[in-house]
Amino acid sequence: MLSDTEGQVAVQLARDAIELYLRTGEMMDGSEIQLPAIFDEIRGVFVTLAKNHDLRGCIGHPYADSSLRRAITDSALSAALRDPRFPPVKKAEMDDITVEVTILTKPELVDVPPKDLPSSIKIGRHGLIVKSGYRQGLLLPQVAPENDFDEIEFLNHTCIKAGLPHDAWVTGAEVYAFEGQIFSESEPRGEVTEKDFKEGSCSGK
């Protein structure tokens, strides 16, 4: 788990990586930045950008395959420049964009019969990955509460994200669950706080 201070550092690192590239065309070399030790751990992460409360980009590393510092900077640039759903972010937009970083736990197979999948998922706690063949879709833990999904709707939408029929989770697709620690700016360049949906309190998505 990251502390509040480490979460603030994570979000600032993501924003700095984007703004450095948009300003200079240079990729941030995070290896030379003095960061807390947890940023050298191998972790999965997603970076989400929102503009006027609408999604502007969301890409990440669903599996722990690189250091947290590298995963954050790479995901931040990918969310800003390589999300195929959106045009690349422009420098002037960063005044209107909030940055959110989600640190992931390792995805674990939910190894139960399909009829038991909904009761095995905790809204606000779990993110989901659905896999079938070469298709895979992921939705972060914050997606379900932010969209008022129940467990079945969450499963359905994750299947759709994978390009599968909405009920693929009933017919044999594999479902993996993971948790996420979410740090987000309250406004562009504003205060960074940890979101907590687990108790019903306060987006890759």
C-alpha positions in Angstrom: 0.0 0.0 0.0 1.2 3.5 -0.8 0.9 6.3 1.8 -0.9 9.5 1.1 2.4 11.2 0.4 3.5 8.4 -2.0 0.2 8.6 -3.8 0.7 12.3 -4.3 4.2 11.6 -5.7 2.7 9.0 -8.1 0.1 11.4 -9.5 2.7 14.2 -9.8 5.1 11.8 -11.6 2.4 10.9 -14.1 1.5 14.6 -14.8 5.2 15.6 -15.0 5.9 12.8 -17.6 3.0 14.0 -19.8 3.8 17.7 -19.5 7.5 17.2 -20.1 6.8 15.4 -23.3 4.3 17.9 -24.5 6.6 20.7 -23.7 9.9 19.4 -25.0 9.2 16.1 -26.9 11.5 14.3 -24.4 10.6 11.1 -22.6 11.1 11.3 -18.8 13.9 9.1 -17.5 12.4 8.2 -14.2 15.5 6.2 -13.1 17.3 9.4 -12.2 14.5 10.8 -10.0 14.8 10.4 -6.3 11.6 8.6 -5.3 10.5 6.5 -2.3 11.6 2.9 -2.3 8.2 1.6 -3.2 8.6 3.1 -6.7 11.2 0.5 -7.5 8.8 -2.4 -6.7 7.4 -4.3 -9.7 3.7 -3.3 -9.8 0.8 -3.0 -12.2 -0.7 0.4 -12.7 -3.2 2.4 -14.8 -3.2 6.1 -15.5 -6.6 7.7 -16.2 -7.1 11.2 -17.6 -10.4 13.1 -17.4 -11.3 16.4 -19.0 -14.3 18.2 -17.5 -15.2 14.9 -15.8 -15.2 13.0 -19.1 -12.7 10.3 -19.9 -9.8 11.6 -21.9 -7.5 8.6 -21.9 -6.8 5.5 -19.8 -4.0 3.0 -20.4 -1.8 0.9 -18.1 0.1 -2.2 -17.2 -2.5 -4.7 -15.9 0.3 -7.1 -14.8 3.3 -6.3 -12.8 6.0 -6.3 -15.5 8.2 -3.3 -14.6 9.0 -1.0 -11.7 6.3 1.3 -10.5 8.1 4.4 -11.5 8.5 3.1 -15.1 5.0 1.8 -15.2 3.6 5.2 -14.2 5.6 7.2 -16.7 4.9 4.8 -19.5 1.2 4.5 -18.7 0.8 8.3 -18.4 2.3 8.9 -21.8 0.2 6.1 -23.3 -3.0 7.5 -21.8 -2.2 11.0 -23.2 -0.9 10.0 -26.6 -1.8 6.4 -27.5 -5.3 5.7 -26.4 -7.0 4.7 -29.7 -10.3 6.1 -28.5 -9.1 9.7 -28.4 -6.8 12.1 -30.3 -3.5 12.8 -28.6 -3.7 15.3 -25.7 -2.4 18.8 -26.6 -0.3 20.9 -24.2 -3.0 23.5 -23.6 -5.5 20.7 -22.5 -3.4 19.9 -19.4 -4.9 22.9 -17.7 -8.3 21.2 -17.9 -7.2 17.6 -17.3 -7.2 15.7 -14.0 -4.8 12.8 -13.5 -5.6 9.6 -11.6 -3.2 6.7 -10.8 -4.5 3.3 -9.9 -1.9 0.9 -8.3 -3.0 -2.7 -9.0 -2.7 -6.0 -7.1 -2.0 -9.2 -9.0 -5.1 -10.4 -11.0 -6.4 -13.7 -9.6 -8.6 -16.2 -11.4 -12.1 -16.3 -9.9 -12.3 -20.0 -10.0 -16.0 -20.6 -9.3 -19.0 -21.8 -11.4 -20.4 -19.0 -13.6 -23.6 -18.8 -11.4 -21.4 -18.0 -8.4 -19.4 -15.2 -10.2 -21.6 -12.3 -9.2 -21.5 -13.2 -5.5 -17.7 -13.5 -5.7 -17.3 -9.9 -6.9 -17.3 -6.9 -4.5 -18.3 -3.7 -6.1 -15.9 -0.9 -5.3 -13.2 -3.3 -4.3 -12.6 -5.5 -7.4 -11.6 -4.6 -10.9 -12.2 -7.3 -13.5 -10.4 -8.9 -16.4 -12.3 -11.2 -18.8 -10.4 -13.4 -21.2 -11.5 -15.7 -24.0 -9.1 -16.8 -26.7 -7.1 -13.8 -27.8 -9.7 -11.3 -26.5 -9.2 -9.6 -23.2 -11.0 -6.7 -21.5 -10.3 -4.9 -18.3 -12.3 -2.5 -16.1 -10.8 -0.8 -13.1 -12.4 -1.0 -9.6 -13.8 2.5 -9.8 -15.8 1.9 -12.9 -18.6 0.0 -11.3 -19.4 2.5 -8.5 -18.9 5.5 -10.8 -21.5 4.0 -13.2 -23.8 2.5 -10.6 -23.2 -1.0 -12.0 -24.3 -4.1 -10.0 -22.2 -7.2 -10.2 -23.9 -8.6 -13.3 -23.7 -5.3 -15.1 -20.0 -5.1 -14.2 -19.3 -8.6 -15.6 -21.4 -7.8 -18.8 -19.5 -4.5 -19.5 -16.1 -6.2 -18.9 -17.1 -8.8 -21.5 -18.2 -6.0 -23.9 -14.8 -4.2 -23.3 -13.1 -7.5 -24.4 -15.2 -7.5 -27.7 -17.1 -10.5 -26.5 -20.9 -11.1 -26.1 -22.1 -9.5 -22.9 -22.8 -12.9 -21.3 -19.5 -14.5 -22.2 -18.8 -14.9 -18.5 -21.7 -17.3 -18.4 -20.5 -19.4 -21.3 -16.9 -20.1 -20.3 -14.8 -16.9 -20.5 -12.2 -16.7 -17.7 -12.8 -13.9 -15.1 -10.0 -12.5 -13.0 -10.3 -10.0 -10.2 -7.9 -7.5 -8.8 -7.9 -4.6 -6.4 -6.6 -1.1 -6.9 -5.4 1.8 -4.7 -6.6 5.0 -6.4 -5.1 8.4 -6.1 -6.7 11.3 -8.0 -6.4 15.1 -8.4 -9.5 16.9 -7.1 -9.1 19.4 -10.0 -6.4 19.9 -12.6 -3.1 20.3 -10.6 -5.2 20.3 -7.5 -5.1 18.3 -4.2 -4.4 14.6 -4.6 -6.5 12.3 -2.4 -7.1 8.6 -2.2 -10.5 7.4 -3.5 -12.2 4.8 -1.4 -15.3 3.1 -2.9 -15.1 0.1 -0.5 -17.4 1.5 2.0 -19.6 3.4 -0.5 -17.6 6.6 -0.2 -15.4 8.5 -2.7 -11.9 6.5 -13.9 -8.4 0.7 -19.6 -12.5 2.4 -17.8 
